[in-house]
Amino acid sequence: MRGLILSFSLIALTSVPGALANDYENLLNEVVAGPVAEVVNSEAVWASVLQQNEVTGDYSQDQIDALDAQWRAEVDADAKPLIDDLMSRPLSNYLKSVQDNSQGVLTEIFVVDAKGLNVGQSAVTSDYWQGDEEKWQIPFNSGGVDIGEIELDDSTGAVQSQVSVPVRDDKGNIIGTATFAVRVEQ
C-alpha cells in the first residue's frame, strides 16, 4: 500500500520551451520511477518519519518556530547541535548515499515529518521547518506531487527543480514528505 504511484503525463510545463519540456518531463519520470520511489518506499524513510512523528506530534507552533529559528542561527554558526544531530542520523547517511550514487542528478534530498520538520537530509537546508511551503503542503495535505520551478541554485550552481512527494505508512496514510532536488541541466 505504501507503493509510490506517480504520473507526470498531465504536468503542464508552460514555462519551459518545447524540446526542453520533453527532456525535463522524461528526466522527472526516470527519477520518480527510480530513486524517488526507492527512497520513499524504503523502511529507512518511513520508519524514521513514524519515529519522529511520535516525538513531534504534540509540538506547538511556538516550539516549531523556536526550532526553526535555532536551525537558521546554526547554519552560519560554529556550534551546530541541532544541525549536527540531524546530519548524523542514519536516515541522513542513507540519503547522502542515495545522492552520491545518483551520478549528479540529485543535488539534495530531505525527508519531512507530519509537522513539516526535517527528519533526515543529504545536505544542510537553510531552514528546519518546511511546513509553511508548498513543497510540504501539497504532498502532505493532498497526496499530490509538487514540482518546483526550474531555477539556478546559488549554493550548488546547478539548474534544478524540486520534486516533492508524500511518504506513506504501511496502511497508505500520509505520514510525511520527501523532496528531491533534480539537476535538469549541467
MODELLER restraints for C-alpha pairs under 7 A, 6 or more apart:
rsr = mdl.restraints
at = mdl.atoms
rsr.add(forms.Gaussian(group=physical.xy_distance, feature=features.Distance(at['CA:1:A'], at['CA:170:A']), mean=5.90, stdev=0.5))
rsr.add(forms.Gaussian(group=physical.xy_distance, feature=features.Distance(at['CA:1:A'], at['CA:171:A']), mean=5.96, stdev=0.5))
rsr.add(forms.Gaussian(group=physical.xy_distance, feature=features.Distance(at['CA:1:A'], at['CA:172:A']), mean=5.20, stdev=0.5))
rsr.add(forms.Gaussian(group=physical.xy_distance, feature=features.Distance(at['CA:2:A'], at['CA:41:A']), mean=6.35, stdev=0.5))
rsr.add(forms.Gaussian(group=physical.xy_distance, feature=features.Distance(at['CA:2:A'], at['CA:168:A']), mean=5.43, stdev=0.5))
rsr.add(forms.Gaussian(group=physical.xy_distance, feature=features.Distance(at['CA:2:A'], at['CA:169:A']), mean=5.96, stdev=0.5))
rsr.add(forms.Gaussian(group=physical.xy_distance, feature=features.Distance(at['CA:2:A'], at['CA:170:A']), mean=5.33, stdev=0.5))
rsr.add(forms.Gaussian(group=physical.xy_distance, feature=features.Distance(at['CA:2:A'], at['CA:171:A']), mean=6.91, stdev=0.5))
rsr.add(forms.Gaussian(group=physical.xy_distance, feature=features.Distance(at['CA:2:A'], at['CA:172:A']), mean=5.26, stdev=0.5))
rsr.add(forms.Gaussian(group=physical.xy_distance, feature=features.Distance(at['CA:3:A'], at['CA:41:A']), mean=6.26, stdev=0.5))
rsr.add(forms.Gaussian(group=physical.xy_distance, feature=features.Distance(at['CA:4:A'], at['CA:37:A']), mean=5.74, stdev=0.5))
rsr.add(forms.Gaussian(group=physical.xy_distance, feature=features.Distance(at['CA:8:A'], at['CA:29:A']), mean=6.69, stdev=0.5))
rsr.add(forms.Gaussian(group=physical.xy_distance, feature=features.Distance(at['CA:13:A'], at['CA:21:A']), mean=6.15, stdev=0.5))
rsr.add(forms.Gaussian(group=physical.xy_distance, feature=features.Distance(at['CA:24:A'], at['CA:184:A']), mean=6.49, stdev=0.5))
rsr.add(forms.Gaussian(group=physical.xy_distance, feature=features.Distance(at['CA:39:A'], at['CA:45:A']), mean=6.78, stdev=0.5))
rsr.add(forms.Gaussian(group=physical.xy_distance, feature=features.Distance(at['CA:40:A'], at['CA:167:A']), mean=5.67, stdev=0.5))
rsr.add(forms.Gaussian(group=physical.xy_distance, feature=features.Distance(at['CA:40:A'], at['CA:178:A']), mean=6.90, stdev=0.5))
rsr.add(forms.Gaussian(group=physical.xy_distance, feature=features.Distance(at['CA:44:A'], at['CA:91:A']), mean=6.14, stdev=0.5))
rsr.add(forms.Gaussian(group=physical.xy_distance, feature=features.Distance(at['CA:45:A'], at['CA:91:A']), mean=6.66, stdev=0.5))
rsr.add(forms.Gaussian(group=physical.xy_distance, feature=features.Distance(at['CA:46:A'], at['CA:167:A']), mean=6.70, stdev=0.5))
rsr.add(forms.Gaussian(group=physical.xy_distance, feature=features.Distance(at['CA:46:A'], at['CA:168:A']), mean=6.89, stdev=0.5))
rsr.add(forms.Gaussian(group=physical.xy_distance, feature=features.Distance(at['CA:46:A'], at['CA:169:A']), mean=6.30, stdev=0.5))
rsr.add(forms.Gaussian(group=physical.xy_distance, feature=features.Distance(at['CA:48:A'], at['CA:91:A']), mean=6.96, stdev=0.5))
rsr.add(forms.Gaussian(group=physical.xy_distance, feature=features.Distance(at['CA:49:A'], at['CA:113:A']), mean=5.49, stdev=0.5))
rsr.add(forms.Gaussian(group=physical.xy_distance, feature=features.Distance(at['CA:49:A'], at['CA:119:A']), mean=6.44, stdev=0.5))
rsr.add(forms.Gaussian(group=physical.xy_distance, feature=features.Distance(at['CA:49:A'], at['CA:175:A']), mean=6.88, stdev=0.5))
rsr.add(forms.Gaussian(group=physical.xy_distance, feature=features.Distance(at['CA:49:A'], at['CA:176:A']), mean=6.55, stdev=0.5))
rsr.add(forms.Gaussian(group=physical.xy_distance, feature=features.Distance(at['CA:50:A'], at['CA:175:A']), mean=6.93, stdev=0.5))
rsr.add(forms.Gaussian(group=physical.xy_distance, feature=features.Distance(at['CA:52:A'], at['CA:113:A']), mean=6.76, stdev=0.5))
rsr.add(forms.Gaussian(group=physical.xy_distance, feature=features.Distance(at['CA:52:A'], at['CA:119:A']), mean=6.85, stdev=0.5))
rsr.add(forms.Gaussian(group=physical.xy_distance, feature=features.Distance(at['CA:53:A'], at['CA:113:A']), mean=6.08, stdev=0.5))
rsr.add(forms.Gaussian(group=physical.xy_distance, feature=features.Distance(at['CA:53:A'], at['CA:114:A']), mean=6.23, stdev=0.5))
rsr.add(forms.Gaussian(group=physical.xy_distance, feature=features.Distance(at['CA:57:A'], at['CA:115:A']), mean=6.99, stdev=0.5))
rsr.add(forms.Gaussian(group=physical.xy_distance, feature=features.Distance(at['CA:68:A'], at['CA:127:A']), mean=6.13, stdev=0.5))
rsr.add(forms.Gaussian(group=physical.xy_distance, feature=features.Distance(at['CA:68:A'], at['CA:128:A']), mean=4.97, stdev=0.5))
rsr.add(forms.Gaussian(group=physical.xy_distance, feature=features.Distance(at['CA:68:A'], at['CA:129:A']), mean=5.62, stdev=0.5))
rsr.add(forms.Gaussian(group=physical.xy_distance, feature=features.Distance(at['CA:71:A'], at['CA:82:A']), mean=6.53, stdev=0.5))
rsr.add(forms.Gaussian(group=physical.xy_distance, feature=features.Distance(at['CA:71:A'], at['CA:83:A']), mean=6.59, stdev=0.5))
rsr.add(forms.Gaussian(group=physical.xy_distance, feature=features.Distance(at['CA:71:A'], at['CA:127:A']), mean=6.18, stdev=0.5))
rsr.add(forms.Gaussian(group=physical.xy_distance, feature=features.Distance(at['CA:71:A'], at['CA:128:A']), mean=5.91, stdev=0.5))
rsr.add(forms.Gaussian(group=physical.xy_distance, feature=features.Distance(at['CA:72:A'], at['CA:126:A']), mean=6.41, stdev=0.5))
rsr.add(forms.Gaussian(group=physical.xy_distance, feature=features.Distance(at['CA:72:A'], at['CA:127:A']), mean=5.57, stdev=0.5))
rsr.add(forms.Gaussian(group=physical.xy_distance, feature=features.Distance(at['CA:74:A'], at['CA:80:A']), mean=5.10, stdev=0.5))
rsr.add(forms.Gaussian(group=physical.xy_distance, feature=features.Distance(at['CA:75:A'], at['CA:126:A']), mean=6.93, stdev=0.5))
rsr.add(forms.Gaussian(group=physical.xy_distance, feature=features.Distance(at['CA:86:A'], at['CA:120:A']), mean=6.12, stdev=0.5))
rsr.add(forms.Gaussian(group=physical.xy_distance, feature=features.Distance(at['CA:87:A'], at['CA:120:A']), mean=6.82, stdev=0.5))
rsr.add(forms.Gaussian(group=physical.xy_distance, feature=features.Distance(at['CA:87:A'], at['CA:121:A']), mean=6.75, stdev=0.5))
rsr.add(forms.Gaussian(group=physical.xy_distance, feature=features.Distance(at['CA:89:A'], at['CA:120:A']), mean=6.89, stdev=0.5))
rsr.add(forms.Gaussian(group=physical.xy_distance, feature=features.Distance(at['CA:91:A'], at['CA:120:A']), mean=5.32, stdev=0.5))
rsr.add(forms.Gaussian(group=physical.xy_distance, feature=features.Distance(at['CA:92:A'], at['CA:120:A']), mean=4.48, stdev=0.5))
rsr.add(forms.Gaussian(group=physical.xy_distance, feature=features.Distance(at['CA:92:A'], at['CA:121:A']), mean=4.71, stdev=0.5))
rsr.add(forms.Gaussian(group=physical.xy_distance, feature=features.Distance(at['CA:92:A'], at['CA:122:A']), mean=5.52, stdev=0.5))
rsr.add(forms.Gaussian(group=physical.xy_distance, feature=features.Distance(at['CA:95:A'], at['CA:109:A']), mean=6.39, stdev=0.5))
rsr.add(forms.Gaussian(group=physical.xy_distance, feature=features.Distance(at['CA:95:A'], at['CA:121:A']), mean=6.06, stdev=0.5))
rsr.add(forms.Gaussian(group=physical.xy_distance, feature=features.Distance(at['CA:95:A'], at['CA:122:A']), mean=5.01, stdev=0.5))
rsr.add(forms.Gaussian(group=physical.xy_distance, feature=features.Distance(at['CA:96:A'], at['CA:122:A']), mean=4.27, stdev=0.5))
rsr.add(forms.Gaussian(group=physical.xy_distance, feature=features.Distance(at['CA:99:A'], at['CA:106:A']), mean=5.48, stdev=0.5))
rsr.add(forms.Gaussian(group=physical.xy_distance, feature=features.Distance(at['CA:99:A'], at['CA:107:A']), mean=6.63, stdev=0.5))
rsr.add(forms.Gaussian(group=physical.xy_distance, feature=features.Distance(at['CA:99:A'], at['CA:108:A']), mean=6.76, stdev=0.5))
rsr.add(forms.Gaussian(group=physical.xy_distance, feature=features.Distance(at['CA:99:A'], at['CA:122:A']), mean=6.92, stdev=0.5))
rsr.add(forms.Gaussian(group=physical.xy_distance, feature=features.Distance(at['CA:105:A'], at['CA:182:A']), mean=5.67, stdev=0.5))
rsr.add(forms.Gaussian(group=physical.xy_distance, feature=features.Distance(at['CA:105:A'], at['CA:183:A']), mean=5.07, stdev=0.5))
rsr.add(forms.Gaussian(group=physical.xy_distance, feature=features.Distance(at['CA:106:A'], at['CA:180:A']), mean=6.65, stdev=0.5))
rsr.add(forms.Gaussian(group=physical.xy_distance, feature=features.Distance(at['CA:106:A'], at['CA:181:A']), mean=5.65, stdev=0.5))
rsr.add(forms.Gaussian(group=physical.xy_distance, feature=features.Distance(at['CA:106:A'], at['CA:182:A']), mean=4.76, stdev=0.5))
rsr.add(forms.Gaussian(group=physical.xy_distance, feature=features.Distance(at['CA:106:A'], at['CA:183:A']), mean=6.05, stdev=0.5))
rsr.add(forms.Gaussian(group=physical.xy_distance, feature=features.Distance(at['CA:107:A'], at['CA:181:A']), mean=5.38, stdev=0.5))
rsr.add(forms.Gaussian(group=physical.xy_distance, feature=features.Distance(at['CA:107:A'], at['CA:182:A']), mean=6.13, stdev=0.5))
rsr.add(forms.Gaussian(group=physical.xy_distance, feature=features.Distance(at['CA:107:A'], at['CA:183:A']), mean=6.45, stdev=0.5))
rsr.add(forms.Gaussian(group=physical.xy_distance, feature=features.Distance(at['CA:108:A'], at['CA:122:A']), mean=5.85, stdev=0.5))
rsr.add(forms.Gaussian(group=physical.xy_distance, feature=features.Distance(at['CA:108:A'], at['CA:123:A']), mean=6.22, stdev=0.5))
rsr.add(forms.Gaussian(group=physical.xy_distance, feature=features.Distance(at['CA:108:A'], at['CA:180:A']), mean=5.86, stdev=0.5))
rsr.add(forms.Gaussian(group=physical.xy_distance, feature=features.Distance(at['CA:108:A'], at['CA:181:A']), mean=4.99, stdev=0.5))
rsr.add(forms.Gaussian(group=physical.xy_distance, feature=features.Distance(at['CA:109:A'], at['CA:121:A']), mean=5.59, stdev=0.5))
rsr.add(forms.Gaussian(group=physical.xy_distance, feature=features.Distance(at['CA:109:A'], at['CA:122:A']), mean=5.37, stdev=0.5))
rsr.add(forms.Gaussian(group=physical.xy_distance, feature=features.Distance(at['CA:109:A'], at['CA:179:A']), mean=5.62, stdev=0.5))
rsr.add(forms.Gaussian(group=physical.xy_distance, feature=features.Distance(at['CA:109:A'], at['CA:180:A']), mean=4.60, stdev=0.5))
rsr.add(forms.Gaussian(group=physical.xy_distance, feature=features.Distance(at['CA:109:A'], at['CA:181:A']), mean=6.33, stdev=0.5))
rsr.add(forms.Gaussian(group=physical.xy_distance, feature=features.Distance(at['CA:110:A'], at['CA:118:A']), mean=6.90, stdev=0.5))
rsr.add(forms.Gaussian(group=physical.xy_distance, feature=features.Distance(at['CA:110:A'], at['CA:120:A']), mean=5.77, stdev=0.5))
rsr.add(forms.Gaussian(group=physical.xy_distance, feature=features.Distance(at['CA:110:A'], at['CA:121:A']), mean=4.06, stdev=0.5))
rsr.add(forms.Gaussian(group=physical.xy_distance, feature=features.Distance(at['CA:110:A'], at['CA:122:A']), mean=6.38, stdev=0.5))
rsr.add(forms.Gaussian(group=physical.xy_distance, feature=features.Distance(at['CA:110:A'], at['CA:178:A']), mean=5.72, stdev=0.5))
rsr.add(forms.Gaussian(group=physical.xy_distance, feature=features.Distance(at['CA:110:A'], at['CA:179:A']), mean=5.37, stdev=0.5))
rsr.add(forms.Gaussian(group=physical.xy_distance, feature=features.Distance(at['CA:110:A'], at['CA:180:A']), mean=6.82, stdev=0.5))
rsr.add(forms.Gaussian(group=physical.xy_distance, feature=features.Distance(at['CA:111:A'], at['CA:118:A']), mean=5.88, stdev=0.5))
rsr.add(forms.Gaussian(group=physical.xy_distance, feature=features.Distance(at['CA:111:A'], at['CA:119:A']), mean=5.49, stdev=0.5))
rsr.add(forms.Gaussian(group=physical.xy_distance, feature=features.Distance(at['CA:111:A'], at['CA:120:A']), mean=5.39, stdev=0.5))
rsr.add(forms.Gaussian(group=physical.xy_distance, feature=features.Distance(at['CA:111:A'], at['CA:121:A']), mean=6.24, stdev=0.5))
rsr.add(forms.Gaussian(group=physical.xy_distance, feature=features.Distance(at['CA:111:A'], at['CA:177:A']), mean=5.79, stdev=0.5))
rsr.add(forms.Gaussian(group=physical.xy_distance, feature=features.Distance(at['CA:111:A'], at['CA:178:A']), mean=4.31, stdev=0.5))
rsr.add(forms.Gaussian(group=physical.xy_distance, feature=features.Distance(at['CA:111:A'], at['CA:179:A']), mean=6.42, stdev=0.5))
rsr.add(forms.Gaussian(group=physical.xy_distance, feature=features.Distance(at['CA:112:A'], at['CA:118:A']), mean=4.35, stdev=0.5))
rsr.add(forms.Gaussian(group=physical.xy_distance, feature=features.Distance(at['CA:112:A'], at['CA:119:A']), mean=5.20, stdev=0.5))
rsr.add(forms.Gaussian(group=physical.xy_distance, feature=features.Distance(at['CA:112:A'], at['CA:176:A']), mean=5.44, stdev=0.5))
rsr.add(forms.Gaussian(group=physical.xy_distance, feature=features.Distance(at['CA:112:A'], at['CA:177:A']), mean=5.15, stdev=0.5))
rsr.add(forms.Gaussian(group=physical.xy_distance, feature=features.Distance(at['CA:112:A'], at['CA:178:A']), mean=6.12, stdev=0.5))
rsr.add(forms.Gaussian(group=physical.xy_distance, feature=features.Distance(at['CA:113:A'], at['CA:119:A']), mean=6.20, stdev=0.5))
rsr.add(forms.Gaussian(group=physical.xy_distance, feature=features.Distance(at['CA:113:A'], at['CA:175:A']), mean=6.54, stdev=0.5))
rsr.add(forms.Gaussian(group=physical.xy_distance, feature=features.Distance(at['CA:113:A'], at['CA:176:A']), mean=4.36, stdev=0.5))
rsr.add(forms.Gaussian(group=physical.xy_distance, feature=features.Distance(at['CA:113:A'], at['CA:177:A']), mean=6.64, stdev=0.5))
rsr.add(forms.Gaussian(group=physical.xy_distance, feature=features.Distance(at['CA:114:A'], at['CA:175:A']), mean=5.52, stdev=0.5))
rsr.add(forms.Gaussian(group=physical.xy_distance, feature=features.Distance(at['CA:114:A'], at['CA:176:A']), mean=4.82, stdev=0.5))
rsr.add(forms.Gaussian(group=physical.xy_distance, feature=features.Distance(at['CA:115:A'], at['CA:131:A']), mean=6.45, stdev=0.5))
rsr.add(forms.Gaussian(group=physical.xy_distance, feature=features.Distance(at['CA:116:A'], at['CA:129:A']), mean=5.50, stdev=0.5))
rsr.add(forms.Gaussian(group=physical.xy_distance, feature=features.Distance(at['CA:116:A'], at['CA:130:A']), mean=4.88, stdev=0.5))
rsr.add(forms.Gaussian(group=physical.xy_distance, feature=features.Distance(at['CA:116:A'], at['CA:131:A']), mean=3.93, stdev=0.5))
rsr.add(forms.Gaussian(group=physical.xy_distance, feature=features.Distance(at['CA:116:A'], at['CA:136:A']), mean=6.63, stdev=0.5))
rsr.add(forms.Gaussian(group=physical.xy_distance, feature=features.Distance(at['CA:117:A'], at['CA:128:A']), mean=5.81, stdev=0.5))
rsr.add(forms.Gaussian(group=physical.xy_distance, feature=features.Distance(at['CA:117:A'], at['CA:129:A']), mean=4.64, stdev=0.5))
rsr.add(forms.Gaussian(group=physical.xy_distance, feature=features.Distance(at['CA:117:A'], at['CA:130:A']), mean=6.06, stdev=0.5))
rsr.add(forms.Gaussian(group=physical.xy_distance, feature=features.Distance(at['CA:117:A'], at['CA:131:A']), mean=6.94, stdev=0.5))
rsr.add(forms.Gaussian(group=physical.xy_distance, feature=features.Distance(at['CA:118:A'], at['CA:128:A']), mean=5.68, stdev=0.5))
rsr.add(forms.Gaussian(group=physical.xy_distance, feature=features.Distance(at['CA:118:A'], at['CA:129:A']), mean=6.57, stdev=0.5))
rsr.add(forms.Gaussian(group=physical.xy_distance, feature=features.Distance(at['CA:130:A'], at['CA:136:A']), mean=6.04, stdev=0.5))
rsr.add(forms.Gaussian(group=physical.xy_distance, feature=features.Distance(at['CA:131:A'], at['CA:137:A']), mean=6.41, stdev=0.5))
rsr.add(forms.Gaussian(group=physical.xy_distance, feature=features.Distance(at['CA:135:A'], at['CA:146:A']), mean=5.64, stdev=0.5))
rsr.add(forms.Gaussian(group=physical.xy_distance, feature=features.Distance(at['CA:135:A'], at['CA:164:A']), mean=5.55, stdev=0.5))
rsr.add(forms.Gaussian(group=physical.xy_distance, feature=features.Distance(at['CA:136:A'], at['CA:177:A']), mean=6.30, stdev=0.5))
rsr.add(forms.Gaussian(group=physical.xy_distance, feature=features.Distance(at['CA:138:A'], at['CA:144:A']), mean=5.83, stdev=0.5))
rsr.add(forms.Gaussian(group=physical.xy_distance, feature=features.Distance(at['CA:138:A'], at['CA:145:A']), mean=6.71, stdev=0.5))
rsr.add(forms.Gaussian(group=physical.xy_distance, feature=features.Distance(at['CA:138:A'], at['CA:146:A']), mean=6.10, stdev=0.5))
rsr.add(forms.Gaussian(group=physical.xy_distance, feature=features.Distance(at['CA:139:A'], at['CA:145:A']), mean=5.42, stdev=0.5))
rsr.add(forms.Gaussian(group=physical.xy_distance, feature=features.Distance(at['CA:139:A'], at['CA:146:A']), mean=6.51, stdev=0.5))
rsr.add(forms.Gaussian(group=physical.xy_distance, feature=features.Distance(at['CA:139:A'], at['CA:164:A']), mean=6.59, stdev=0.5))
rsr.add(forms.Gaussian(group=physical.xy_distance, feature=features.Distance(at['CA:139:A'], at['CA:165:A']), mean=5.19, stdev=0.5))
rsr.add(forms.Gaussian(group=physical.xy_distance, feature=features.Distance(at['CA:139:A'], at['CA:166:A']), mean=4.80, stdev=0.5))
rsr.add(forms.Gaussian(group=physical.xy_distance, feature=features.Distance(at['CA:139:A'], at['CA:177:A']), mean=6.46, stdev=0.5))
rsr.add(forms.Gaussian(group=physical.xy_distance, feature=features.Distance(at['CA:140:A'], at['CA:166:A']), mean=5.73, stdev=0.5))
rsr.add(forms.Gaussian(group=physical.xy_distance, feature=features.Distance(at['CA:140:A'], at['CA:174:A']), mean=6.39, stdev=0.5))
rsr.add(forms.Gaussian(group=physical.xy_distance, feature=features.Distance(at['CA:140:A'], at['CA:176:A']), mean=6.17, stdev=0.5))
rsr.add(forms.Gaussian(group=physical.xy_distance, feature=features.Distance(at['CA:140:A'], at['CA:177:A']), mean=6.20, stdev=0.5))
rsr.add(forms.Gaussian(group=physical.xy_distance, feature=features.Distance(at['CA:143:A'], at['CA:166:A']), mean=5.73, stdev=0.5))
rsr.add(forms.Gaussian(group=physical.xy_distance, feature=features.Distance(at['CA:144:A'], at['CA:165:A']), mean=6.75, stdev=0.5))
rsr.add(forms.Gaussian(group=physical.xy_distance, feature=features.Distance(at['CA:145:A'], at['CA:164:A']), mean=5.69, stdev=0.5))
rsr.add(forms.Gaussian(group=physical.xy_distance, feature=features.Distance(at['CA:145:A'], at['CA:165:A']), mean=4.98, stdev=0.5))
rsr.add(forms.Gaussian(group=physical.xy_distance, feature=features.Distance(at['CA:146:A'], at['CA:163:A']), mean=5.78, stdev=0.5))
rsr.add(forms.Gaussian(group=physical.xy_distance, feature=features.Distance(at['CA:146:A'], at['CA:164:A']), mean=5.05, stdev=0.5))
rsr.add(forms.Gaussian(group=physical.xy_distance, feature=features.Distance(at['CA:146:A'], at['CA:165:A']), mean=6.75, stdev=0.5))
rsr.add(forms.Gaussian(group=physical.xy_distance, feature=features.Distance(at['CA:147:A'], at['CA:162:A']), mean=5.88, stdev=0.5))
rsr.add(forms.Gaussian(group=physical.xy_distance, feature=features.Distance(at['CA:147:A'], at['CA:163:A']), mean=4.77, stdev=0.5))
rsr.add(forms.Gaussian(group=physical.xy_distance, feature=features.Distance(at['CA:147:A'], at['CA:164:A']), mean=6.58, stdev=0.5))
rsr.add(forms.Gaussian(group=physical.xy_distance, feature=features.Distance(at['CA:148:A'], at['CA:161:A']), mean=5.30, stdev=0.5))
rsr.add(forms.Gaussian(group=physical.xy_distance, feature=features.Distance(at['CA:148:A'], at['CA:162:A']), mean=4.91, stdev=0.5))
rsr.add(forms.Gaussian(group=physical.xy_distance, feature=features.Distance(at['CA:148:A'], at['CA:163:A']), mean=6.37, stdev=0.5))
rsr.add(forms.Gaussian(group=physical.xy_distance, feature=features.Distance(at['CA:149:A'], at['CA:161:A']), mean=5.69, stdev=0.5))
rsr.add(forms.Gaussian(group=physical.xy_distance, feature=features.Distance(at['CA:150:A'], at['CA:159:A']), mean=6.67, stdev=0.5))
rsr.add(forms.Gaussian(group=physical.xy_distance, feature=features.Distance(at['CA:150:A'], at['CA:160:A']), mean=5.39, stdev=0.5))
rsr.add(forms.Gaussian(group=physical.xy_distance, feature=features.Distance(at['CA:150:A'], at['CA:161:A']), mean=4.64, stdev=0.5))
rsr.add(forms.Gaussian(group=physical.xy_distance, feature=features.Distance(at['CA:151:A'], at['CA:159:A']), mean=5.41, stdev=0.5))
rsr.add(forms.Gaussian(group=physical.xy_distance, feature=features.Distance(at['CA:151:A'], at['CA:160:A']), mean=5.57, stdev=0.5))
rsr.add(forms.Gaussian(group=physical.xy_distance, feature=features.Distance(at['CA:151:A'], at['CA:161:A']), mean=6.44, stdev=0.5))
rsr.add(forms.Gaussian(group=physical.xy_distance, feature=features.Distance(at['CA:152:A'], at['CA:158:A']), mean=5.65, stdev=0.5))
rsr.add(forms.Gaussian(group=physical.xy_distance, feature=features.Distance(at['CA:152:A'], at['CA:159:A']), mean=4.33, stdev=0.5))
rsr.add(forms.Gaussian(group=physical.xy_distance, feature=features.Distance(at['CA:152:A'], at['CA:160:A']), mean=6.28, stdev=0.5))
rsr.add(forms.Gaussian(group=physical.xy_distance, feature=features.Distance(at['CA:153:A'], at['CA:159:A']), mean=6.24, stdev=0.5))
rsr.add(forms.Gaussian(group=physical.xy_distance, feature=features.Distance(at['CA:153:A'], at['CA:160:A']), mean=6.87, stdev=0.5))
rsr.add(forms.Gaussian(group=physical.xy_distance, feature=features.Distance(at['CA:158:A'], at['CA:183:A']), mean=6.20, stdev=0.5))
rsr.add(forms.Gaussian(group=physical.xy_distance, feature=features.Distance(at['CA:158:A'], at['CA:186:A']), mean=6.78, stdev=0.5))
rsr.add(forms.Gaussian(group=physical.xy_distance, feature=features.Distance(at['CA:159:A'], at['CA:183:A']), mean=5.80, stdev=0.5))
rsr.add(forms.Gaussian(group=physical.xy_distance, feature=features.Distance(at['CA:159:A'], at['CA:184:A']), mean=5.87, stdev=0.5))
rsr.add(forms.Gaussian(group=physical.xy_distance, feature=features.Distance(at['CA:159:A'], at['CA:185:A']), mean=5.48, stdev=0.5))
rsr.add(forms.Gaussian(group=physical.xy_distance, feature=features.Distance(at['CA:160:A'], at['CA:181:A']), mean=6.32, stdev=0.5))
rsr.add(forms.Gaussian(group=physical.xy_distance, feature=features.Distance(at['CA:160:A'], at['CA:182:A']), mean=5.26, stdev=0.5))
rsr.add(forms.Gaussian(group=physical.xy_distance, feature=features.Distance(at['CA:160:A'], at['CA:183:A']), mean=4.27, stdev=0.5))
rsr.add(forms.Gaussian(group=physical.xy_distance, feature=features.Distance(at['CA:160:A'], at['CA:184:A']), mean=5.10, stdev=0.5))
rsr.add(forms.Gaussian(group=physical.xy_distance, feature=features.Distance(at['CA:161:A'], at['CA:181:A']), mean=5.63, stdev=0.5))
rsr.add(forms.Gaussian(group=physical.xy_distance, feature=features.Distance(at['CA:161:A'], at['CA:182:A']), mean=5.37, stdev=0.5))
rsr.add(forms.Gaussian(group=physical.xy_distance, feature=features.Distance(at['CA:161:A'], at['CA:183:A']), mean=6.72, stdev=0.5))
rsr.add(forms.Gaussian(group=physical.xy_distance, feature=features.Distance(at['CA:161:A'], at['CA:184:A']), mean=6.99, stdev=0.5))
rsr.add(forms.Gaussian(group=physical.xy_distance, feature=features.Distance(at['CA:162:A'], at['CA:179:A']), mean=6.43, stdev=0.5))
rsr.add(forms.Gaussian(group=physical.xy_distance, feature=features.Distance(at['CA:162:A'], at['CA:180:A']), mean=5.43, stdev=0.5))
rsr.add(forms.Gaussian(group=physical.xy_distance, feature=features.Distance(at['CA:162:A'], at['CA:181:A']), mean=4.25, stdev=0.5))
rsr.add(forms.Gaussian(group=physical.xy_distance, feature=features.Distance(at['CA:162:A'], at['CA:182:A']), mean=5.98, stdev=0.5))
rsr.add(forms.Gaussian(group=physical.xy_distance, feature=features.Distance(at['CA:163:A'], at['CA:179:A']), mean=5.59, stdev=0.5))
rsr.add(forms.Gaussian(group=physical.xy_distance, feature=features.Distance(at['CA:163:A'], at['CA:180:A']), mean=5.20, stdev=0.5))
rsr.add(forms.Gaussian(group=physical.xy_distance, feature=features.Distance(at['CA:163:A'], at['CA:181:A']), mean=6.40, stdev=0.5))
rsr.add(forms.Gaussian(group=physical.xy_distance, feature=features.Distance(at['CA:164:A'], at['CA:177:A']), mean=6.78, stdev=0.5))
rsr.add(forms.Gaussian(group=physical.xy_distance, feature=features.Distance(at['CA:164:A'], at['CA:178:A']), mean=5.54, stdev=0.5))
rsr.add(forms.Gaussian(group=physical.xy_distance, feature=features.Distance(at['CA:164:A'], at['CA:179:A']), mean=4.17, stdev=0.5))
rsr.add(forms.Gaussian(group=physical.xy_distance, feature=features.Distance(at['CA:164:A'], at['CA:180:A']), mean=6.30, stdev=0.5))
rsr.add(forms.Gaussian(group=physical.xy_distance, feature=features.Distance(at['CA:165:A'], at['CA:177:A']), mean=5.59, stdev=0.5))
rsr.add(forms.Gaussian(group=physical.xy_distance, feature=features.Distance(at['CA:165:A'], at['CA:178:A']), mean=5.47, stdev=0.5))
rsr.add(forms.Gaussian(group=physical.xy_distance, feature=features.Distance(at['CA:165:A'], at['CA:179:A']), mean=6.52, stdev=0.5))
rsr.add(forms.Gaussian(group=physical.xy_distance, feature=features.Distance(at['CA:166:A'], at['CA:174:A']), mean=6.16, stdev=0.5))
rsr.add(forms.Gaussian(group=physical.xy_distance, feature=features.Distance(at['CA:166:A'], at['CA:176:A']), mean=5.98, stdev=0.5))
rsr.add(forms.Gaussian(group=physical.xy_distance, feature=features.Distance(at['CA:166:A'], at['CA:177:A']), mean=4.32, stdev=0.5))
rsr.add(forms.Gaussian(group=physical.xy_distance, feature=features.Distance(at['CA:166:A'], at['CA:178:A']), mean=6.34, stdev=0.5))
rsr.add(forms.Gaussian(group=physical.xy_distance, feature=features.Distance(at['CA:167:A'], at['CA:174:A']), mean=5.73, stdev=0.5))
rsr.add(forms.Gaussian(group=physical.xy_distance, feature=features.Distance(at['CA:167:A'], at['CA:175:A']), mean=5.80, stdev=0.5))
rsr.add(forms.Gaussian(group=physical.xy_distance, feature=features.Distance(at['CA:167:A'], at['CA:176:A']), mean=4.97, stdev=0.5))
rsr.add(forms.Gaussian(group=physical.xy_distance, feature=features.Distance(at['CA:167:A'], at['CA:177:A']), mean=4.85, stdev=0.5))
rsr.add(forms.Gaussian(group=physical.xy_distance, feature=features.Distance(at['CA:167:A'], at['CA:178:A']), mean=6.51, stdev=0.5))
rsr.add(forms.Gaussian(group=physical.xy_distance, feature=features.Distance(at['CA:168:A'], at['CA:174:A']), mean=4.39, stdev=0.5))
rsr.add(forms.Gaussian(group=physical.xy_distance, feature=features.Distance(at['CA:168:A'], at['CA:175:A']), mean=5.40, stdev=0.5))
rsr.add(forms.Gaussian(group=physical.xy_distance, feature=features.Distance(at['CA:168:A'], at['CA:176:A']), mean=7.00, stdev=0.5))
rsr.add(forms.Gaussian(group=physical.xy_distance, feature=features.Distance(at['CA:169:A'], at['CA:175:A']), mean=6.39, stdev=0.5))
